[in-house]
Amino acid sequence: MVQVIDIDGVLISSFVANGALALLTLILLRPLLGRVGIQRLVWNMPLAEFGLLICLLGIYTLLL
């Protein structure tokens, strides 16, 4: 398991990289969630998106 990523001498924690990947995935999923109509099922959409971000971050941290 990689714990530190070296980009031209700058050390980046893999957790930060996983967070960026989770955020990118969430940005790509937002239009799909809008088309499905998830807003009708969720009381607080920003809170639901934050929960999805945390779940994605956990999945990427465990698997990558």
C-alpha positions in Angstrom: 0.0 0.0 0.0 1.4 3.4 -1.0 1.4 5.9 1.9 3.2 8.8 0.2 3.1 9.9 -3.4 6.1 11.8 -4.8 5.3 14.4 -7.5 8.5 16.2 -8.5 9.9 16.1 -5.0 6.7 17.2 -3.4 5.4 14.5 -1.0 1.6 14.1 -1.0 -0.2 11.8 1.4 -2.2 9.1 -0.3 -5.2 10.2 1.8 -5.1 13.6 0.1 -4.9 12.0 -3.3 -7.9 9.7 -2.4 -9.8 12.7 -1.2 -9.2 14.5 -4.6 -10.3 11.3 -6.4 -13.4 11.1 -4.3 -14.2 14.8 -5.0 -13.7 14.3 -8.7 -16.0 11.2 -8.7 -18.7 13.2 -6.8 -18.4 16.1 -9.4 -18.9 13.5 -12.2 -21.8 11.9 -10.4 -23.8 15.1 -9.7 -25.4 15.4 -13.1 -26.4 11.7 -13.0 -28.0 12.2 -9.6 -29.9 15.2 -11.0 -31.2 13.2 -13.9 -32.3 10.3 -11.7 -34.3 12.8 -9.5 -32.6 12.0 -6.2 -33.6 15.5 -4.9 -37.2 14.2 -4.4 -36.0 11.4 -2.2 -33.4 13.3 -0.1 -34.4 15.9 2.6 -31.0 17.8 2.5 -29.1 17.4 -0.8 -25.8 19.0 0.3 -25.8 16.7 3.4 -26.5 13.7 1.2 -23.6 14.7 -1.2 -21.3 15.1 1.8 -22.2 11.6 3.0 -21.6 10.2 -0.5 -18.2 12.0 -0.5 -17.3 10.4 2.8 -18.4 6.9 1.5 -16.4 7.4 -1.7 -13.3 8.5 0.3 -13.6 5.4 2.6 -13.9 3.1 -0.4 -10.9 4.6 -2.2 -8.9 4.6 1.0 -9.6 0.9 1.6 -9.2 -0.3 -2.0 -6.3 1.9 -3.3 
